[in-house]
Amino acid sequence: MQKPIPYGRQNITEEDIAAVIETLKSDFLTQGPRIYEFEEAFAQYIGSKYAVAVSNGTAALHLCALALNIKEGDKVITTPITFAASANCVRYCGGEVVFGDINPETYLLDIDNTRDLLQNSPKGTYKGVIPVDFAGRAVNLEEWRELADEHDLWIIEDSCHAPGGFFEDSKGEKQFCGNGKFADLAIFSFHPVKHIASGEGGMITTNDEELYEKLKQLRTHGIVKGDQLYKNSIDFAGGNGEYPAWYMEMQELGFNYRITDFQAALGSSQLKRADEGIKRRREIAAGYYEAFKEKPFILGQSGVVKGHAYHLYIIEVKDRLGLYNHLRDHNIFAQIHYIPCHLMPYYRQFGWKEGDMPSAENYYKHCISLPMYPTLSEEEQKYVIEIIKSFYG
Ligand SMILES: *Cc1c(COP(=O)(O)O)cnc(C)c1O
């Protein structure tokens, strides 16, 4: 019997384990040097000026929403084909989520659809947009920045699927996901199914120093430490001409969204193999593409796309339920990404209903994500392909 093949899984090496153990024996389990090292290494890998490590990708989104000051009633546009957290961060701050339909070829938030939304409302109706580098395919943020500037919007790039992914800009230059050149903020997750695993973990990247400082403060309860920043007087603080060494101030309502040092150590160790992982993911994608191109049961597939980070390899098929069950019967655990967010019971209460997002809903009827992770062996991939072909006869 074939051993179970999931759609995604982490790859932990002896080196990763050693890095964690070393941190466990060190002086800091949290708030120590491994966190800053991870942030530095990650910013360098992505090409952003700053990076802030947090407890998970959802916390990263929440901090971004707070840093951009989303308030009650503010409207923000995102895609329905994403993990719910991309939209939920707007709700955490009392904002209103407006879903825009996807482009049926790229599966990404459709820029023309969003442009229509923006042009059909008075200026100032929308505050921001959250495009998602879905499945690992980089959003063309140069185009989105132009549109955002016309309408005074900020951009949070949800790059959870795409560390190491890129698009080519109008000058032919590679623009890596999360590099901060076009988006105000970008976020990543280090959940075990993602490219870089730290158990739980997340990162925010930006080139904006003010947002960077704000994010660090919000990550730790809104507390600041540093003479120049204090609002209370030295007298109040109990100092004699200077603030005493114990002194700190809570200036905003923040959270504890810190990552631990041993998670950061694991993240840094994994980051060293990130490029290797993407290379292997691209090989696997090419293998699927070759196996399925021009097959009559394929309605669409991710294909071979330059700069794609291949968090997921998605095919659209006839009889998706049949294929899904057939794969399960053969110990292959494919997955569906995603059930459209606007049709979740939580979002239906705001009036979203079937028919609102035709492309997203049609995509959901046929999509299935095939096993995709660097340690998927050639034989395992062959087995997956064979079982799929056998289902369609
Ligand atoms: C995984 C993921 C998140 C949330 O990350 P967590 O670390 O699980 O909180 C957000 N957005 C997308 C697109 C994701 O895939």
The ligand as an SDF file (V2000), in Angstrom:
LIG
                    3D

 15 15  0  0  0  0  0  0  0  0999 V2000
   -1.7350   30.5240    5.8050 C   0  0  0  0  0  0  0  0  0  0  0  0
   -2.3430   31.7770    5.3030 C   0  0  0  0  0  0  0  0  0  0  0  0
   -2.6810   32.8330    6.1550 C   0  0  0  0  0  0  0  0  0  0  0  0
   -2.6230   32.7550    7.6520 C   0  0  0  0  0  0  0  0  0  0  0  0
   -1.4350   32.3230    8.1630 O   0  0  0  0  0  0  0  0  0  0  0  0
   -1.3730   31.6240    9.6290 P   0  0  0  0  0  0  0  0  0  0  0  0
    0.0800   31.6080    9.9210 O   0  0  0  0  0  0  0  0  0  0  0  0
   -1.9510   30.2520    9.4450 O   0  0  0  0  0  0  0  0  0  0  0  0
   -2.1550   32.4510   10.5620 O   0  0  0  0  0  0  0  0  0  0  0  0
   -3.1550   34.0010    5.5890 C   0  0  0  0  0  0  0  0  0  0  0  0
   -3.3290   34.1280    4.2560 N   0  0  0  0  0  0  0  0  0  0  0  0
   -3.0540   33.1140    3.4060 C   0  0  0  0  0  0  0  0  0  0  0  0
   -3.2520   33.3060    1.9470 C   0  0  0  0  0  0  0  0  0  0  0  0
   -2.5690   31.9020    3.9080 C   0  0  0  0  0  0  0  0  0  0  0  0
   -2.3230   30.8970    3.0590 O   0  0  0  0  0  0  0  0  0  0  0  0
  1  2  1  0
  2  3  1  0
  2 14  2  0
  3  4  1  0
  3 10  2  0
  4  5  1  0
  5  6  1  0
  6  7  2  0
  6  8  1  0
  6  9  1  0
 10 11  1  0
 11 12  2  0
 12 13  1  0
 12 14  1  0
 14 15  1  0
M  END
$$$$
